[in-house]
Protein backbone atom coordinates (compact mmCIF):
# COMPACT_ATOMS: atom_id res chain seq x y z
CA UNK A 1 0.00 0.00 0.00
CA UNK A 2 1.12 3.55 -0.69
CA UNK A 3 1.85 6.43 1.67
CA UNK A 4 0.66 9.84 0.45
CA UNK A 5 2.41 12.73 2.19
CA UNK A 6 0.69 16.08 1.62
CA UNK A 7 1.86 19.43 2.92
CA UNK A 8 4.39 22.18 2.38
CA UNK A 9 7.48 21.88 0.21
CA UNK A 10 9.92 24.69 0.89
CA UNK A 11 13.46 25.98 1.04
CA UNK A 12 14.75 26.56 4.59
CA UNK A 13 16.99 29.51 5.46
CA UNK A 14 18.35 28.61 8.91
CA UNK A 15 20.26 31.09 11.09
CA UNK A 16 21.79 30.83 14.57
CA UNK A 17 21.70 33.59 17.18
CA UNK A 18 24.55 33.18 19.75
CA UNK A 19 22.47 34.37 22.67
CA UNK A 20 18.99 34.14 24.21
CA UNK A 21 15.98 35.80 22.61
CA UNK A 22 14.54 36.33 26.09
CA UNK A 23 17.37 38.73 26.96
CA UNK A 24 16.18 41.12 24.23
CA UNK A 25 12.44 40.92 24.87
CA UNK A 26 10.53 43.14 27.29
CA UNK A 27 7.45 41.27 28.46
CA UNK A 28 5.25 44.35 28.97
CA UNK A 29 6.16 45.74 25.52
CA UNK A 30 5.52 42.69 23.34
CA UNK A 31 2.62 44.53 21.66
CA UNK A 32 5.18 46.98 20.25
CA UNK A 33 8.00 44.56 19.46
CA UNK A 34 10.80 45.75 17.17
CA UNK A 35 14.01 43.77 17.54
CA UNK A 36 16.82 42.56 15.33
CA UNK A 37 19.09 39.61 16.14
CA UNK A 38 22.59 39.39 14.64
CA UNK A 39 22.91 35.82 13.40
CA UNK A 40 26.28 34.10 13.43
CA UNK A 41 25.72 31.90 10.38
CA UNK A 42 23.29 31.02 7.59
CA UNK A 43 22.46 27.62 6.16
CA UNK A 44 20.22 27.26 3.10
CA UNK A 45 18.60 23.84 3.14
CA UNK A 46 15.77 21.86 1.60
CA UNK A 47 12.64 21.69 3.71
CA UNK A 48 8.88 21.81 4.01
CA UNK A 49 7.01 19.39 6.24
CA UNK A 50 5.80 17.07 3.49
CA UNK A 51 9.19 16.84 1.79
CA UNK A 52 10.94 16.26 5.12
CA UNK A 53 8.58 13.46 6.14
CA UNK A 54 8.82 11.86 2.71
CA UNK A 55 12.64 12.01 2.85
CA UNK A 56 12.67 10.23 6.23
CA UNK A 57 10.34 7.54 4.91
CA UNK A 58 12.58 7.00 1.91
CA UNK A 59 15.59 6.68 4.22
CA UNK A 60 13.83 3.68 5.76
CA UNK A 61 13.23 1.99 2.41
CA UNK A 62 9.72 3.27 1.66
CA UNK A 63 8.67 4.90 -1.62
CA UNK A 64 6.44 7.74 -0.34
CA UNK A 65 4.27 9.81 -2.67
CA UNK A 66 4.93 13.52 -2.21
CA UNK A 67 1.85 15.69 -2.77
CA UNK A 68 2.19 19.47 -2.82
CA UNK A 69 2.74 22.54 -5.00
CA UNK A 70 6.05 24.11 -6.04
CA UNK A 71 7.52 26.68 -8.42
CA UNK A 72 9.76 26.24 -11.43
CA UNK A 73 12.75 26.72 -9.07
CA UNK A 74 12.04 23.25 -7.62
CA UNK A 75 13.94 21.35 -10.34
CA UNK A 76 17.14 20.69 -8.36
CA UNK A 77 15.19 19.83 -5.22
CA UNK A 78 13.00 17.46 -7.29
CA UNK A 79 16.11 15.64 -8.48
CA UNK A 80 17.46 15.38 -4.93
CA UNK A 81 14.26 13.80 -3.62
CA UNK A 82 13.96 11.48 -6.59
CA UNK A 83 17.53 10.24 -6.07
CA UNK A 84 16.71 9.49 -2.44
CA UNK A 85 13.60 7.45 -3.21
CA UNK A 86 10.72 9.93 -3.02
CA UNK A 87 8.05 9.74 -5.74
CA UNK A 88 7.58 13.34 -6.94
CA UNK A 89 5.35 12.51 -9.91
CA UNK A 90 2.28 14.00 -8.20
CA UNK A 91 3.86 17.34 -7.30
CA UNK A 92 2.03 20.29 -8.87
CA UNK A 93 4.20 22.93 -10.59
CA UNK A 94 3.03 26.55 -10.53
CA UNK A 95 3.61 28.63 -13.63
CA UNK A 96 3.77 31.93 -11.73
CA UNK A 97 4.91 31.42 -8.13
CA UNK A 98 8.17 30.52 -6.41
CA UNK A 99 8.49 27.49 -4.13
CA UNK A 100 7.62 28.32 -0.51
CA UNK A 101 10.38 29.61 1.78
CA UNK A 102 10.90 29.12 5.53
CA UNK A 103 13.23 31.53 7.39
CA UNK A 104 14.15 30.59 10.95
CA UNK A 105 16.56 31.84 13.64
CA UNK A 106 17.44 29.61 16.61
CA UNK A 107 18.98 30.83 19.87
CA UNK A 108 21.25 28.98 22.31
CA UNK A 109 18.22 27.65 24.22
CA UNK A 110 16.82 26.07 21.04
CA UNK A 111 14.04 28.69 20.90
CA UNK A 112 13.05 29.72 17.39
CA UNK A 113 11.63 32.77 15.62
CA UNK A 114 10.47 32.03 12.10
CA UNK A 115 8.46 33.28 9.15
CA UNK A 116 7.04 31.46 6.16
CA UNK A 117 6.40 32.66 2.59
CA UNK A 118 3.82 30.33 0.98
CA UNK A 119 4.31 31.17 -2.72
CA UNK A 120 3.30 28.24 -4.91
CA UNK A 121 1.88 26.41 -1.90
CA UNK A 122 -1.39 28.29 -2.49
CA UNK A 123 -2.00 26.16 -5.58
CA UNK A 124 -2.00 22.92 -3.58
CA UNK A 125 -5.77 23.41 -3.24
CA UNK A 126 -6.01 22.41 -6.91
CA UNK A 127 -4.73 18.88 -6.24
CA UNK A 128 -7.20 15.99 -6.13
CA UNK A 129 -6.10 12.80 -4.40
CA UNK A 130 -8.11 10.22 -6.37
CA UNK A 131 -6.03 10.41 -9.59
CA UNK A 132 -2.93 9.90 -7.45
CA UNK A 133 -4.48 6.88 -5.72
CA UNK A 134 -5.51 5.50 -9.12
CA UNK A 135 -1.84 5.66 -10.13
CA UNK A 136 -0.16 4.32 -6.97
CA UNK A 137 -2.81 2.18 -5.30
CA UNK A 138 -4.86 2.36 -2.11
CA UNK A 139 -3.03 4.34 0.58
CA UNK A 140 -2.11 2.87 3.94
CA UNK A 141 -2.33 6.46 5.16
CA UNK A 142 -2.69 9.96 3.76
CA UNK A 143 -0.79 12.39 5.97
CA UNK A 144 -2.27 15.88 5.79
CA UNK A 145 0.46 18.21 6.96
CA UNK A 146 0.69 21.99 7.25
CA UNK A 147 -0.16 23.46 3.87
CA UNK A 148 -2.44 25.98 2.21
CA UNK A 149 -5.52 25.86 4.50
CA UNK A 150 -7.93 25.27 1.62
CA UNK A 151 -5.73 22.41 0.40
CA UNK A 152 -5.74 20.87 3.87
CA UNK A 153 -9.52 21.08 4.04
CA UNK A 154 -9.90 19.64 0.53
CA UNK A 155 -7.60 16.69 1.23
CA UNK A 156 -9.28 16.01 4.57
CA UNK A 157 -12.77 16.10 3.07
CA UNK A 158 -11.72 13.82 0.23
CA UNK A 159 -10.20 11.31 2.65
CA UNK A 160 -13.45 11.19 4.61
CA UNK A 161 -15.57 10.88 1.48
CA UNK A 162 -13.45 8.18 -0.15
CA UNK A 163 -12.61 6.27 3.01
CA UNK A 164 -8.86 6.88 2.93
CA UNK A 165 -7.25 6.54 6.37
CA UNK A 166 -5.69 9.89 7.19
CA UNK A 167 -3.27 11.42 9.65
CA UNK A 168 -4.15 14.93 10.82
CA UNK A 169 -0.94 16.90 11.30
CA UNK A 170 -1.85 20.63 11.17
CA UNK A 171 1.28 21.67 13.18
CA UNK A 172 2.40 25.18 12.16
CA UNK A 173 -1.02 26.18 10.87
CA UNK A 174 -2.50 25.90 14.36
CA UNK A 175 -0.95 29.19 15.45
CA UNK A 176 -3.08 31.30 13.11
CA UNK A 177 -6.08 28.99 12.61
CA UNK A 178 -9.31 29.33 14.53
CA UNK A 179 -11.51 26.55 15.81
CA UNK A 180 -13.67 26.65 12.67
CA UNK A 181 -10.65 25.51 10.65
CA UNK A 182 -9.07 23.16 13.19
CA UNK A 183 -12.19 21.13 13.99
CA UNK A 184 -12.82 19.84 10.43
CA UNK A 185 -9.10 19.15 9.94
CA UNK A 186 -8.93 16.64 12.77
CA UNK A 187 -12.39 15.10 13.08
CA UNK A 188 -12.42 11.55 11.74
CA UNK A 189 -8.64 11.18 11.57
CA UNK A 190 -7.15 7.80 12.36
CA UNK A 191 -4.19 9.58 13.94
CA UNK A 192 -3.69 13.13 15.21
CA UNK A 193 -0.09 14.29 15.68
CA UNK A 194 1.00 17.39 17.59
CA UNK A 195 3.62 18.61 20.01
CA UNK A 196 2.73 19.70 23.57
CA UNK A 197 2.17 23.34 22.71
CA UNK A 198 0.10 22.46 19.66
CA UNK A 199 -2.00 20.12 21.81
CA UNK A 200 -2.89 23.09 24.01
CA UNK A 201 -3.77 25.15 20.94
CA UNK A 202 -6.06 22.38 19.69
CA UNK A 203 -8.06 22.14 22.90
CA UNK A 204 -8.20 25.90 23.54
CA UNK A 205 -9.19 26.86 19.99
CA UNK A 206 -11.65 24.04 19.31
CA UNK A 207 -13.27 24.26 22.75
CA UNK A 208 -12.94 20.49 23.02
CA UNK A 209 -11.38 18.80 26.02
CA UNK A 210 -8.55 16.32 25.47
CA UNK A 211 -11.04 13.48 25.96
CA UNK A 212 -13.39 15.02 23.40
CA UNK A 213 -10.54 15.31 20.90
CA UNK A 214 -9.66 11.66 21.46
CA UNK A 215 -13.29 10.69 20.88
CA UNK A 216 -13.10 12.27 17.41
CA UNK A 217 -9.82 10.62 16.37
CA UNK A 218 -8.46 7.13 16.74
CA UNK A 219 -5.12 7.94 18.36
CA UNK A 220 -3.42 11.14 19.52
CA UNK A 221 0.39 11.18 19.28
CA UNK A 222 2.05 14.03 21.20
CA UNK A 223 5.77 14.68 20.88
CA UNK A 224 7.39 15.86 24.12
CA UNK A 225 10.78 17.13 22.97
CA UNK A 226 13.58 15.75 25.15
CA UNK A 227 11.01 13.71 27.08
CA UNK A 228 10.06 11.56 24.09
CA UNK A 229 6.51 10.92 22.93
CA UNK A 230 3.10 10.11 24.37
CA UNK A 231 0.51 7.97 22.54
CA UNK A 232 -3.12 8.01 23.70
CA UNK A 233 -6.07 6.13 22.21
CA UNK A 234 -9.78 6.77 22.51
CA UNK A 235 -10.02 3.45 24.36
CA UNK A 236 -7.95 4.87 27.20
CA UNK A 237 -4.62 3.24 26.39
CA UNK A 238 -1.55 5.33 27.24
CA UNK A 239 2.03 4.73 26.08
CA UNK A 240 5.14 6.83 26.66
CA UNK A 241 8.45 6.25 24.87
CA UNK A 242 11.68 8.05 25.74
CA UNK A 243 14.22 9.53 23.35
CA UNK A 244 17.30 7.78 22.01
CA UNK A 245 20.34 7.69 24.29
CA UNK A 246 23.33 9.95 23.69
CA UNK A 247 21.70 12.66 21.58
CA UNK A 248 23.67 15.91 21.22
CA UNK A 249 21.21 18.57 19.98
CA UNK A 250 22.47 21.02 17.37
CA UNK A 251 19.42 22.40 15.50
CA UNK A 252 15.77 21.35 16.06
CA UNK A 253 14.21 22.28 12.72
CA UNK A 254 12.58 19.23 11.11
CA UNK A 255 12.92 16.92 14.11
CA UNK A 256 9.17 16.40 14.32
CA UNK A 257 9.01 15.64 10.61
CA UNK A 258 11.66 12.96 10.95
CA UNK A 259 9.73 11.44 13.85
CA UNK A 260 6.62 11.29 11.69
CA UNK A 261 8.52 9.52 8.93
CA UNK A 262 9.75 6.81 11.28
CA UNK A 263 6.34 6.46 12.91
CA UNK A 264 4.50 6.03 9.60
CA UNK A 265 7.10 3.64 8.18
CA UNK A 266 6.54 1.32 11.14
CA UNK A 267 2.75 1.62 11.22
CA UNK A 268 2.41 1.02 7.48
CA UNK A 269 4.37 -2.22 7.93
CA UNK A 270 1.99 -3.46 10.62
CA UNK A 271 4.07 -2.68 13.71
CA UNK A 272 2.42 -1.53 16.94
CA UNK A 273 2.58 1.85 18.62
CA UNK A 274 5.59 1.17 20.82
CA UNK A 275 7.81 0.07 17.94
CA UNK A 276 6.51 2.90 15.74
CA UNK A 277 7.33 5.51 18.39
CA UNK A 278 10.77 4.00 18.95
CA UNK A 279 11.59 4.15 15.26
CA UNK A 280 10.28 7.71 15.05
CA UNK A 281 12.42 8.83 17.98
CA UNK A 282 15.51 7.22 16.47
CA UNK A 283 15.16 8.94 13.09
CA UNK A 284 14.46 12.23 14.88
CA UNK A 285 17.75 11.94 16.75
CA UNK A 286 19.72 12.23 13.52
CA UNK A 287 17.98 15.44 12.51
CA UNK A 288 18.41 17.24 15.83
CA UNK A 289 22.13 16.44 15.63
CA UNK A 290 22.42 18.00 12.15
CA UNK A 291 21.89 21.45 10.63
CA UNK A 292 19.31 20.96 7.90
CA UNK A 293 16.26 18.73 7.77
CA UNK A 294 17.52 16.34 5.07
CA UNK A 295 21.28 16.45 5.61
CA UNK A 296 21.73 13.39 7.82
CA UNK A 297 23.48 10.57 5.98
CA UNK A 298 22.79 7.55 8.20
CA UNK A 299 21.80 4.37 6.40
CA UNK A 300 18.78 2.32 7.37
CA UNK A 301 21.08 -0.27 8.93
CA UNK A 302 22.81 2.39 11.03
CA UNK A 303 19.47 3.81 12.15
CA UNK A 304 18.22 0.39 13.26
CA UNK A 305 21.48 -0.47 15.01
CA UNK A 306 21.26 2.75 17.00
CA UNK A 307 17.63 1.98 17.81
CA UNK A 308 18.69 -1.35 19.28
CA UNK A 309 21.24 0.37 21.48
CA UNK A 310 18.48 2.25 23.29
CA UNK A 311 15.36 0.12 22.99
CA UNK A 312 16.92 -3.34 22.98
CA UNK A 313 17.72 -6.21 20.65
CA UNK A 314 14.10 -7.44 20.46
CA UNK A 315 12.90 -4.04 19.25
CA UNK A 316 15.64 -3.86 16.64
CA UNK A 317 14.96 -7.40 15.41
CA UNK A 318 11.21 -6.86 15.14
CA UNK A 319 11.54 -3.58 13.26
CA UNK A 320 14.21 -4.97 10.93
CA UNK A 321 11.92 -7.86 10.01
CA UNK A 322 8.96 -5.57 9.36
CA UNK A 323 10.98 -3.19 7.17
CA UNK A 324 12.64 -6.04 5.32
CA UNK A 325 16.03 -4.72 6.41
Number of C-alpha atoms within 10 A of each C-alpha: 11 17 25 27 26 30 30 30 31 31 20 21 18 21 24 20 19 15 15 15 20 11 7 11 13 11 9 8 9 9 8 8 11 8 8 8 15 11 15 10 11 12 12 14 18 21 26 25 27 26 30 29 31 31 28 31 30 24 24 23 17 22 19 24 28 27 29 29 32 29 21 14 13 18 11 10 17 17 12 14 20 16 11 16 20 24 22 18 13 18 18 19 21 19 10 11 18 20 23 23 22 20 16 17 23 23 19 14 12 16 14 17 11 12 10 14 14 21 19 26 28 20 21 27 18 13 19 15 19 16 11 17 16 9 10 16 13 17 18 17 21 25 29 29 25 22 29 22 20 15 24 25 19 18 25 25 15 15 21 14 9 10 9 20 19 25 27 27 27 25 20 15 18 20 13 8 15 15 17 10 18 21 18 16 23 24 19 21 27 18 24 28 24 22 18 16 14 19 20 14 21 26 18 14 17 17 13 15 13 14 13 12 22 21 16 19 19 18 24 26 24 20 25 18 15 11 11 17 22 19 20 20 17 16 10 9 9 12 13 18 20 17 22 23 13 8 14 11 15 16 23 21 22 22 24 27 27 29 26 30 29 27 27 25 26 26 17 19 17 14 18 12 19 17 21 24 29 29 31 29 28 26 31 26 25 24 27 22 16 20 21 24 29 21 12 17 12 12 12 17 12 11 19 22 17 19 24 20 13 17 19 12 14 10 18 21 14 13 24 16 10 15 17 10 12
